[in-house]
Amino acid sequence: MELAVRLVAYLVLPVVTLCLAVYLYVARRYSFWKRHNVPFVEPELPFGNFKELGKSVHPAHLSQRFYERYKDADHGFVGLYIFLNPVLLVTELRMVKRILIEDFHYFPDRGVYFNERHDPLSAHLFALEGSRWRDLRAKITPTFTSGRMKGAFPLVLDTALRFCEFLQTVCGDSAGNAVEVRDLMARFTTDVIGSYAFGLNCNSFGDPDNEFRRIGRKHFDTPRNHPLTVFLMKTFRGLANTLGLKLIHDDVAAFFSGTIRSTVEHRERTDERRNDFLDLLISLKNTGMLEGANEIVGRLTFEEIAAQAFIFFTAGFETSASAMTYTLYELALDAGIQQRARDCVLGELDRHDGQLTYDSFKNMLYLDQCIYETLRKYPPVAVLERTVAKQYKIPGTAVVLPVGMKIMIPAYAIHHDPAIYPDPHRYDPDRFTPELMARRNPCAYLPFGEGPRICVGLRFGLMQARIGLALLLKHFRVLPCDDTEVPLTYSTTAFVLTPVNGVRLRLERYE
């Protein structure tokens, strides 16, 4: 009997001790904001405040819920928890400006997981940190100047013209047919990015199931990782790297790496030039300089070229396709706004004698206002994230943010704050007249981020959206149909705001 008691004690005591240690550890982690006298949302194991994420609510709407509840909190922030990690959600524009711009050197990194050794395409400009990011940003930024975009214009225009020809056949007779607009816009942007980033004709119009479209859809629509893997990536990045955890599907990575390598080798072997993004990257790889520039910015490795081409493709085709889709959706629901946008397009083309030139597309003011309003209502990235690189004491408070803490800036919630944008669910391009934009706090509009980490490719994204929409409005009237969903229902798992049932509209050709 005594032996049995001793055996039980030997077995039970370690288990009880371990359970107590775990309890104390979790309790300590979940008391962080209370100990710092910061208003916070009570967490629940194991997901903290994000148990609904990916199940019943999109990050845009979950962050909006926290923002609306605490936007009047003292000092402009509220404490949350992702799993066991305390995170800070910013609710005031003054604090947003400090993080993104004024005190950027404290918050230079996004804290996005990447694994350069096992998953090299994940080590791109969006994810890299510290000096690696600064050096790469300095090399890549000159490839997106206005002059470079003017050089890219013919490639984008050629794809847009072929796209409109394709739509003429899709629509059939002049009465028009209902089409799934999101898929069509993704085909257009896939071909644009495929041409400019890879020098390839993807032929997404004739073959909607081509390899680029299939791979692009898989990357965005099929999560690679189990929630436990996501937990490790977000909470224990070093361990996740050691374990070789990857973000990108193996076949997606193999396809892109192989395509880029074969294209680079072909161009270097034949000296073929297309004046596209890949040409610029190859020039940096071989000389450290861009053609036509005298400044040496530094060489790129092949791995860096592949990673930048990958993020340019995946981010460029999806976000621009979404912006075009939602713009057409809103224009279909408001014939008056659509007519103003079309008149803007036709008027600008008339001023250039009908010529489809870079200059004739550059000053379509009201169409740009429509795109800006779309990006307000449907921002590509719902929540901007930063991490603390150096211990930071929030001005005017006693709160000190430790190194490694994640900061969340709820762009979607800010864009839908009625104190900033009255009646925020109404689509109103007149919010973005030059006069109103000049008076508005720049941190109240964050579709591309702000500060030194603002999206490097925003000029290209806006250009392809502008050209595509302008030609569509020139040739087609966009109308709702019986299958048009109002309001839209969004996927809770997709990274960007994605309508579950697509966006079906009717395109009617102008005779």
C-alpha positions in Angstrom: 0.0 0.0 0.0 2.8 2.4 0.9 4.6 1.6 -2.3 1.4 2.3 -4.3 1.0 5.7 -2.6 4.6 6.5 -3.3 4.2 5.6 -7.0 1.1 7.7 -7.3 3.0 10.6 -5.7 5.9 10.2 -8.1 3.5 10.2 -11.1 1.0 12.8 -9.9 3.4 15.4 -8.5 5.2 16.1 -11.8 1.9 16.4 -13.6 0.4 18.8 -11.0 3.6 20.8 -11.0 3.6 21.0 -14.9 -0.1 22.0 -14.9 0.6 24.7 -12.3 3.6 26.0 -14.2 1.5 26.2 -17.4 -1.3 27.9 -15.6 1.0 30.5 -14.1 2.7 31.1 -17.4 -0.7 31.6 -19.2 -2.0 33.8 -16.4 1.1 35.9 -16.5 0.9 36.3 -20.3 -2.8 37.2 -20.1 -2.3 39.8 -17.4 0.1 41.9 -19.5 -2.3 44.7 -20.4 -3.9 44.7 -16.9 -0.5 45.1 -15.3 0.2 48.1 -17.7 -3.2 49.7 -16.9 -4.2 49.6 -20.6 -7.9 48.9 -21.5 -8.1 45.4 -23.0 -10.4 42.8 -24.3 -10.6 39.7 -22.0 -8.9 36.8 -23.8 -9.9 33.1 -24.0 -7.6 30.1 -24.4 -6.2 29.2 -26.8 -6.8 31.9 -29.4 -6.8 35.0 -27.2 -9.3 37.4 -28.7 -9.3 35.8 -32.2 -11.2 32.5 -31.8 -13.7 33.6 -34.5 -11.0 34.5 -37.0 -11.3 32.4 -40.1 -14.5 30.6 -38.8 -17.3 33.1 -38.6 -15.7 36.5 -39.3 -13.1 38.1 -41.6 -10.2 40.0 -39.9 -11.6 43.3 -41.4 -14.8 42.9 -39.5 -13.3 41.5 -36.3 -10.8 44.4 -36.0 -13.7 46.8 -36.8 -15.6 45.4 -33.9 -12.7 46.1 -31.5 -12.0 49.5 -33.0 -15.6 50.7 -32.7 -15.8 49.5 -29.1 -12.6 51.2 -28.0 -12.0 54.1 -30.4 -12.7 56.6 -27.6 -10.4 54.9 -25.1 -7.7 57.0 -23.5 -4.5 57.4 -25.5 -5.9 55.9 -28.7 -5.2 52.1 -28.3 -6.6 48.9 -26.8 -4.8 45.7 -25.7 -5.6 42.4 -27.4 -4.1 38.9 -27.4 -3.3 36.7 -30.4 -2.9 33.2 -28.9 -0.7 34.0 -25.8 0.8 37.1 -27.3 -0.2 40.6 -26.3 -0.8 42.9 -29.3 -1.8 46.6 -29.5 -4.7 47.7 -31.6 -4.4 51.4 -32.5 -7.7 53.4 -32.5 -6.5 57.0 -33.0 -4.9 58.6 -36.1 -2.3 60.5 -34.1 -0.9 57.2 -32.9 -1.1 55.7 -36.4 1.0 58.5 -37.7 3.6 58.0 -35.0 3.9 54.3 -35.8 3.9 54.5 -39.6 5.8 57.7 -40.1 7.2 59.8 -37.2 8.6 57.0 -35.1 9.0 54.5 -37.9 12.5 53.5 -36.8 10.9 51.9 -33.7 8.4 50.0 -35.9 10.2 49.2 -39.2 9.1 45.6 -39.7 5.7 43.9 -40.4 6.5 40.8 -38.4 5.4 38.6 -41.3 6.6 35.0 -41.1 9.1 33.9 -43.8 11.6 31.1 -44.1 14.4 32.0 -46.4 16.2 28.7 -46.1 13.3 26.3 -46.7 10.9 28.6 -48.5 13.0 31.2 -50.4 10.1 32.8 -52.3 8.7 33.9 -48.9 11.8 36.2 -48.4 10.4 39.0 -50.4 10.2 42.8 -49.9 6.9 42.6 -48.1 8.3 40.3 -45.4 12.0 41.1 -45.0 13.2 43.0 -42.0 15.9 45.4 -40.8 18.9 46.1 -43.0 17.9 43.4 -45.4 14.6 45.2 -46.1 16.2 48.6 -46.4 18.9 47.5 -48.8 16.3 45.6 -51.0 13.9 48.5 -50.9 16.6 50.9 -52.2 17.3 48.5 -55.1 13.6 47.9 -56.0 12.1 51.4 -55.6 13.7 52.8 -58.8 11.9 50.2 -60.8 8.6 51.8 -60.0 9.2 55.5 -60.8 6.7 57.4 -63.0 9.2 57.2 -65.9 9.4 53.4 -65.6 5.6 53.2 -65.4 5.4 55.2 -68.6 7.6 52.6 -70.2 5.4 49.8 -68.9 2.3 51.5 -70.3 2.3 49.8 -73.8 2.4 46.3 -72.3 -0.6 47.0 -70.0 -2.5 48.8 -72.8 -1.9 45.9 -75.2 -3.3 43.4 -72.7 -6.3 45.7 -72.0 -7.2 46.0 -75.7 -7.0 42.2 -76.1 -9.2 41.9 -73.0 -11.9 44.1 -74.4 -11.8 42.1 -77.7 -12.3 39.0 -75.6 -15.2 40.5 -73.7 -16.9 41.4 -77.0 -17.1 37.7 -77.7 -18.2 36.8 -74.1 -21.0 39.3 -74.2 -22.5 38.0 -77.4 -25.3 40.2 -78.6 -25.9 43.8 -77.6 -28.3 42.9 -74.8 -25.3 41.5 -72.9 -24.8 38.5 -70.7 -24.3 37.9 -67.0 -20.6 37.3 -66.3 -18.6 36.5 -63.2 -16.6 39.7 -63.0 -14.1 38.7 -60.3 -12.8 35.9 -62.4 -12.7 38.1 -65.6 -10.7 40.8 -63.8 -8.3 38.2 -62.3 -7.7 36.9 -65.9 -6.9 40.4 -67.0 -4.5 41.2 -64.2 -2.9 37.8 -64.5 -2.1 38.5 -68.1 -0.8 42.0 -67.3 1.5 40.8 -64.5 2.5 37.7 -66.4 3.6 39.9 -69.3 5.3 42.6 -67.3 6.9 40.5 -64.6 7.7 37.4 -66.6 7.6 38.4 -70.3 5.1 35.6 -70.9 1.7 35.5 -72.6 -0.4 33.7 -70.0 -3.5 33.6 -72.3 -5.9 33.7 -69.4 -8.6 34.9 -71.8 -8.5 31.9 -74.1 -7.5 29.4 -71.4 -8.9 30.4 -67.9 -7.4 27.3 -66.4 -3.8 28.0 -67.6 -1.0 27.3 -65.1 -0.6 30.9 -64.0 -4.3 31.2 -63.1 -4.4 27.7 -61.4 -1.3 28.5 -59.4 -2.5 32.0 -58.5 -5.9 30.7 -57.3 -4.2 27.9 -55.3 -1.9 30.4 -53.5 -4.7 32.7 -52.5 -7.7 30.4 -52.1 -6.2 27.2 -50.5 -4.6 27.7 -47.1 -1.4 25.6 -46.8 -1.2 25.5 -43.1 -3.1 23.9 -40.2 -4.2 26.3 -37.4 -1.5 24.7 -35.1 1.1 25.5 -37.8 -0.1 29.1 -38.0 0.1 29.3 -34.2 3.8 28.2 -34.3 4.6 30.7 -37.1 3.0 33.6 -35.2 4.1 32.7 -31.7 7.5 30.9 -32.1 9.0 32.1 -35.4 12.5 30.8 -34.6 11.2 27.4 -33.8 9.0 27.4 -36.9 12.0 28.3 -39.0 14.1 25.5 -37.4 11.3 23.0 -38.2 11.3 24.2 -41.8 7.6 25.3 -41.8 6.6 26.9 -45.1 4.0 29.5 -46.2 4.0 28.6 -49.9 2.7 25.3 -51.4 5.6 23.3 -52.8 4.1 23.1 -56.3 3.4 26.8 -56.3 7.0 27.5 -55.3 8.4 25.0 -57.9 6.3 26.5 -60.7 7.4 30.1 -60.0 11.0 29.4 -59.4 11.3 27.2 -62.5 9.5 29.8 -64.7 11.7 32.7 -63.5 14.9 30.7 -63.8 14.2 29.6 -67.3 13.1 33.1 -68.4 16.2 34.7 -66.9 18.5 32.1 -68.4 16.8 32.6 -71.8 17.2 36.4 -71.8 20.8 36.3 -70.7 21.6 33.7 -73.3 19.8 35.5 -76.2 20.2 39.1 -74.9 16.4 39.5 -75.5 14.9 42.6 -74.0 11.2 43.5 -73.3 11.5 46.6 -71.2 9.6 44.9 -68.4 10.0 44.4 -64.7 12.1 41.3 -65.1 14.5 43.1 -67.4 15.0 45.7 -64.6 15.7 42.9 -62.1 18.1 41.2 -64.4 20.0 44.5 -64.9 20.3 44.8 -61.2 21.5 41.2 -60.9 24.2 41.6 -63.5 25.4 45.2 -63.1 23.9 46.6 -59.9 22.4 49.4 -62.0 19.2 50.1 -63.9 19.4 50.8 -67.6 19.4 54.6 -68.2 20.5 55.3 -64.6 24.1 56.1 -63.6 23.6 55.3 -59.9 24.8 52.0 -58.6 22.1 50.6 -56.2 23.6 47.1 -55.7 23.3 43.7 -57.3 20.4 41.2 -56.7 20.9 37.4 -56.4 18.7 35.1 -58.4 16.8 34.1 -55.2 16.0 37.8 -54.6 14.8 38.2 -58.2 12.6 35.2 -57.9 11.1 36.3 -54.5 10.4 39.8 -55.9 8.8 38.6 -59.1 6.7 36.2 -57.0 5.3 38.8 -54.7 4.8 41.2 -57.6 2.7 38.6 -59.3 0.7 37.3 -56.4 0.0 40.7 -54.8 -0.4 42.6 -58.1 -2.9 40.3 -59.8 -5.2 39.7 -56.8 -5.4 43.2 -55.3 -5.8 45.0 -58.6 -8.4 42.4 -59.7 -10.3 43.0 -56.5 -10.2 46.8 -56.9 -11.5 46.6 -60.5 -14.2 44.1 -59.5 -15.6 46.2 -56.6 -15.4 49.4 -58.7 -17.5 47.7 -61.5 -19.9 46.4 -58.8 -20.5 49.8 -57.3 -20.8 51.4 -60.7 -23.4 48.8 -61.7 -25.5 49.7 -58.7 -25.4 53.5 -59.4 -26.0 54.4 -63.0 -25.4 58.1 -62.3 -21.9 57.6 -61.0 -21.1 55.1 -63.8 -22.1 57.7 -66.4 -19.9 60.4 -64.8 -17.0 58.0 -64.8 -17.6 57.1 -68.5 -18.0 60.8 -69.4 -14.6 61.4 -67.7 -13.0 58.7 -69.8 -14.5 59.8 -73.1 -13.8 63.5 -72.4 -10.1 62.8 -71.7 -9.7 60.6 -74.8 -11.4 63.3 -76.9 -8.9 65.9 -75.6 -6.1 63.6 -77.0 -7.9 63.1 -80.3 -8.9 59.6 -79.3 -5.4 58.4 -78.9 -4.8 55.7 -76.3 -1.6 57.2 -74.9 0.0 57.4 -71.4 -1.0 61.0 -71.2 -4.6 60.4 -72.3 -5.1 57.9 -69.4 -3.1 59.9 -66.8 -5.7 62.6 -66.0 -9.0 60.8 -65.7 -9.8 62.5 -62.5 -13.3 61.2 -61.7 -12.3 57.6 -62.6 -9.4 57.9 -60.2 -11.9 59.2 -57.5 -13.9 56.0 -58.1 -10.9 53.8 -57.7 -9.9 55.7 -54.5 -13.4 55.3 -53.1 -13.3 51.6 -53.9 -10.0 51.2 -52.1 -11.5 53.0 -49.1 -14.5 50.8 -49.0 -12.7 47.6 -49.8 -9.0 48.1 -48.8 -6.6 45.4 -50.1 -5.1 44.9 -46.6 -7.7 45.1 -43.9 -5.2 45.4 -41.0 -1.7 46.8 -41.2 0.8 45.2 -38.9 4.1 46.3 -37.4 6.4 45.0 -34.7 8.4 46.8 -32.1 12.1 46.8 -33.0 13.3 48.9 -30.1 11.6 49.4 -26.7 9.1 52.2 -27.1 7.4 54.4 -24.5 4.2 55.7 -25.8 4.2 59.5 -25.5 2.0 60.9 -22.8 1.6 57.6 -21.1 3.6 55.2 -18.8 3.1 52.3 -21.2 6.3 50.8 -22.6 6.0 48.4 -25.5 8.6 45.6 -25.4 10.7 44.5 -28.4 8.8 42.0 -30.6 5.3 43.2 -29.7 2.9 43.3 -32.7 1.0 46.5 -33.5 -2.3 46.3 -35.4 -3.6 49.3 -37.4 -7.2 48.5 -38.5 -7.3 50.2 -42.0 -10.7 48.8 -42.8 -12.2 50.1 -39.5 -10.6 53.5 -40.1 -12.0 53.6 -43.6 -15.5 52.9 -42.2 -15.4 55.3 -39.3 -18.4 57.7 -39.7 -16.5 60.4 -37.9 -14.0 60.4 -40.7 -16.2 59.3 -43.7 -19.9 60.2 -43.0 -22.3 57.4 -44.1 -19.2 55.1 -44.7 -21.2 52.3 -46.4 -22.3 54.6 -49.2 -20.2 54.6 -52.3 -19.3 58.3 -53.0 -16.3 59.1 -55.2 -16.7 62.8 -54.3 -15.0 62.0 -51.0 -11.8 62.1 -53.1 -11.9 65.4 -54.8 -8.4 67.1 -54.7 -9.7 69.6 -52.2 -11.0 67.1 -49.7 -8.0 64.8 -50.1 -5.7 67.8 -49.3 -7.6 68.5 -46.1 -7.9 64.9 -44.9 -5.4 63.4 -42.5 -3.2 61.1 -44.7 -3.4 58.4 -42.1 -7.2 58.3 -42.5 -6.6 56.6 -45.9 -4.4 53.5 -45.9 -5.1 51.2 -48.9 -1.4 51.0 -49.6 -0.1 51.6 -46.1 1.9 54.8 -45.3 5.4 55.9 -44.5 8.6 54.2 -45.6 6.9 50.8 -46.0 4.1 52.1 -48.3 3.4 49.7 -51.1 6.3 50.0 -53.6 4.1 49.0 -56.6 1.2 51.3 -56.0 1.8 53.3 -59.2 1.7 50.1 -61.3 -1.4 48.8 -59.5 -3.3 52.1 -60.1 -2.2 52.3 -63.7 -3.4 48.8 -64.6 -6.7 49.4 -62.8 -7.2 52.7 -64.5 -6.4 51.4 -68.0 -8.6 48.3 -67.6 -11.6 50.2 -66.2 -11.3 53.1 -68.7 -11.5 50.7 -71.7 -14.3 48.7 -70.1 -16.4 51.8 -69.5 -15.7 53.1 -73.0 -17.1 49.9 -74.6 -19.6 48.5 -72.1 -22.4 49.5 -69.8 -22.3 47.6 -66.5 -25.6 46.5 -65.0 -26.8 44.4 -62.1 -28.5 41.1 -63.0 -30.7 38.6 -61.2 -27.7 36.9 -59.6 -26.1 40.1 -58.3 -25.7 39.8 -54.6 -26.6 42.9 -52.5 -25.0 43.1 -50.1 -22.0 40.9 -50.8 -21.1 38.0 -48.5 -17.4 37.6 -47.8 -15.2 34.7 -47.2 -13.9 34.5 -43.6 -10.7 32.7 -44.6 -9.4 34.7 -47.6 -6.6 37.2 -47.0 -8.3 39.9 -49.0 -12.0 40.8 -48.9 -13.3 38.1 -51.2 -17.0 37.6 -52.1 -18.0 34.0 -51.4 -20.4 33.8 -54.3 -18.4 36.0 -56.7 -19.7 39.1 -58.3 -22.1 38.5 -61.2 -23.0 41.5 -63.4 -24.3 42.1 -66.9 -22.1 43.7 -69.6 -23.9 45.5 -72.4 -22.0 46.6 -75.4 -22.3 50.2 -76.6 -23.1 50.2 -80.3 
